[in-house]
Structure formats: structure tokens, C-alpha cells
């Protein structure tokens, strides 16, 4: 069968983050039951937060943007174990302190330096995920054991870690 583009999820928040709603913060308030998101035509569920359960909160005037693309080759083939590939990125327009150099270009660790970190405009990360089901419980479509691999890269001058790699089982 031909490959099938499964789902595209892209978010852009102009200075907005999501926080729990007021009802979720009040212990006496009866919270609505969390509904399972409806699957898309490809069978994947959206990673977007439920707008009814979130409230906007300012991010001090900067923009935080996210984007993610999902790809599943032929998600409707029941005899196959599904694989999902994800490629994503985020970008923040805020100012970020350099992890090594001061504002004069010397090392931050130098006692004779300025002691003020060099400032960078913006920060970003690009990541990829491979999620593969390796065993499926008989008689089910989405219950079983899967393995994943996740790698993420970003600039080393404004992040404590510029490379992150993990794998696991779910």
C-alpha cells in the first residue's frame, strides 16, 4: 500500500502558555471527565490540549512556538504493527544567557570577567521520534508493547545540553 501522511500538528502561541482552568484548581469544583480525544482519519489522536480545559497565561511578552509533523505508513493495516515517525521543533523569542561566555567575550568562570553572561536572542530545538509497536494483544488494535527512540538537538551556547538521546519501552 502507498504511504499515508497521518497527521500534522502545528501550534503557534503568540505569548501564550496553557495553564489548568480555574475549575481544575478548585478542589470542591466538579471537574468534567477527561474525554479521550477522537482519532483522526489516520487513527492518530491529536496532541493538542483541550481548549475547554485550559486558560491562557502571559509569557512576559515573548513568543513560544511549537510545530510537529507525524507520519504513519498505512495506519489502517490491521495485520501490521504500527510505526509512527515524528519530527518537531520549538522556538522561543526570549533572551537567553550564554552558558560559557560573558558579555565581554571572556569565560564566565574567569574571576576577572564581567560576571554577566552574553545574551542571545531566541532559542530552539529540533527533535525526532520513532515509535514502533512490537507486540499486540490479540483481539485489540491499540493495546500492546511498543519501543521508541527520541533524539533532540539545539544550540549549546544557550542550553545546558545540546544533544539528548533516549529510548524505551511503552
C-alpha positions as CSV (number, residue, x, y, z in Angstrom):
1,X,0.0,0.0,0.0
2,X,1.1,3.6,-0.6
3,X,2.4,5.6,2.3
4,X,-0.1,7.7,4.1
5,X,0.6,11.0,5.8
6,X,-1.1,10.6,9.1
7,X,-1.4,13.8,11.0
8,X,0.1,17.3,11.1
9,X,0.0,19.2,14.3
10,X,1.4,22.7,14.4
11,X,1.0,25.2,17.2
12,X,2.0,28.9,17.3
13,X,1.3,30.8,20.5
14,X,1.9,34.5,20.5
15,X,3.0,35.0,24.0
16,X,0.5,32.5,25.5
17,X,1.0,29.3,27.5
18,X,-1.6,26.9,28.7
19,X,-2.5,26.5,32.4
20,X,-5.1,24.5,34.2
21,X,-8.6,26.1,34.2
22,X,-10.0,27.7,37.4
23,X,-12.3,24.7,37.9
24,X,-9.3,22.3,37.9
25,X,-7.6,24.4,40.6
26,X,-10.6,24.4,43.0
27,X,-10.8,21.2,45.0
28,X,-14.6,21.5,45.5
29,X,-15.4,22.1,41.9
30,X,-16.7,19.1,40.0
31,X,-14.3,18.6,37.1
32,X,-15.6,17.2,33.9
33,X,-14.4,13.7,33.0
34,X,-11.4,13.8,30.7
35,X,-12.6,12.6,27.3
36,X,-10.3,10.5,25.1
37,X,-9.5,12.7,22.0
38,X,-11.3,11.5,18.9
39,X,-8.9,9.7,16.4
40,X,-8.1,11.5,13.2
41,X,-8.9,9.7,9.9
42,X,-5.5,8.1,10.1
43,X,-6.2,6.7,13.6
44,X,-3.9,9.0,15.5
45,X,-5.1,11.2,18.3
46,X,-4.2,14.9,18.5
47,X,-1.5,16.0,20.9
48,X,-3.2,19.4,21.3
49,X,-4.5,20.4,24.7
50,X,-8.3,20.6,25.1
51,X,-9.1,24.3,24.8
52,X,-12.1,24.0,27.1
53,X,-9.8,22.7,29.9
54,X,-7.1,25.3,29.5
55,X,-6.8,29.0,30.2
56,X,-4.3,31.5,28.6
57,X,-1.4,32.8,30.7
58,X,1.1,35.5,29.6
59,X,4.7,34.6,28.9
60,X,6.1,38.1,29.7
61,X,5.9,39.4,26.1
62,X,7.9,36.7,24.2
63,X,6.6,34.2,21.7
64,X,6.9,30.4,22.2
65,X,6.1,28.4,19.1
66,X,5.8,24.6,18.6
67,X,5.4,22.5,15.5
68,X,5.2,18.8,14.9
69,X,4.6,16.5,12.0
70,X,3.5,12.9,12.4
71,X,3.8,10.2,9.7
72,X,2.4,6.7,9.9
73,X,2.8,4.4,6.9
74,X,-0.6,2.7,6.3
75,X,-2.2,3.0,9.8
76,X,-5.3,1.1,8.6
77,X,-3.4,-2.2,8.0
78,X,-4.6,-4.3,11.0
79,X,-2.2,-7.2,10.4
80,X,0.8,-4.9,10.8
81,X,2.4,-3.5,13.9
82,X,2.1,0.3,13.6
83,X,5.1,2.7,13.4
84,X,4.9,6.4,13.9
85,X,7.6,8.9,12.9
86,X,7.5,12.4,14.4
87,X,9.6,15.4,13.5
88,X,9.2,18.6,15.5
89,X,10.7,21.8,16.7
90,X,10.1,24.7,19.1
91,X,11.3,28.3,19.1
92,X,11.3,30.9,21.8
93,X,11.9,34.6,21.0
94,X,13.1,35.5,24.6
95,X,16.7,36.4,25.5
96,X,18.9,33.5,26.8
97,X,22.1,33.6,28.7
98,X,25.2,32.1,27.2
99,X,26.4,29.0,29.1
100,X,30.1,29.7,28.7
101,X,31.0,33.3,27.7
102,X,30.4,36.7,29.5
103,X,29.3,39.9,27.9
104,X,32.9,40.9,27.1
105,X,33.6,37.6,25.3
106,X,35.6,36.1,28.1
107,X,34.8,33.0,30.1
108,X,32.1,33.2,32.7
109,X,34.2,31.2,35.1
110,X,37.0,33.8,35.0
111,X,37.0,35.7,38.3
112,X,38.4,38.8,36.5
113,X,35.5,38.7,33.9
114,X,32.3,40.8,33.9
115,X,30.2,38.1,35.6
116,X,27.3,38.9,33.2
117,X,26.5,36.2,30.7
118,X,26.5,37.1,27.0
119,X,22.8,37.3,25.9
120,X,21.4,35.5,22.8
121,X,18.2,36.3,21.0
122,X,16.0,33.3,20.7
123,X,16.4,29.6,21.5
124,X,15.3,26.5,19.5
125,X,15.3,22.7,19.5
126,X,14.7,20.2,16.7
127,X,13.7,16.6,17.6
128,X,12.7,13.3,16.0
129,X,10.8,10.3,17.5
130,X,10.3,6.8,16.2
131,X,7.6,4.8,17.9
132,X,7.1,1.2,16.9
133,X,4.7,-1.4,18.3
134,X,6.5,-4.7,18.6
135,X,3.7,-6.9,20.2
136,X,-0.1,-6.5,20.0
137,X,-2.6,-8.1,22.4
138,X,-4.7,-10.5,20.3
139,X,-8.2,-9.1,19.5
140,X,-7.1,-5.4,20.0
141,X,-6.0,-2.6,17.7
142,X,-4.1,-0.4,20.1
143,X,-3.0,-2.5,23.1
144,X,0.4,-4.0,23.3
145,X,4.1,-3.2,23.8
146,X,6.0,-0.6,21.8
147,X,9.5,0.7,21.7
148,X,10.6,4.3,21.0
149,X,13.7,6.3,20.1
150,X,13.9,10.1,20.7
151,X,16.7,12.4,19.7
152,X,16.8,16.2,20.2
153,X,19.4,18.9,19.3
154,X,19.7,22.6,20.0
155,X,22.4,25.3,20.3
156,X,25.0,24.6,23.0
157,X,25.7,28.2,23.8
158,X,22.3,28.8,25.5
159,X,21.2,25.3,26.6
160,X,22.7,23.1,29.3
161,X,22.6,20.2,26.9
162,X,22.8,20.5,23.1
163,X,22.1,16.8,22.4
164,X,19.6,14.5,24.0
165,X,19.0,10.8,23.1
166,X,16.7,8.4,24.8
167,X,14.9,5.1,24.1
168,X,12.5,3.0,25.9
169,X,9.5,0.8,26.0
170,X,5.9,1.7,26.4
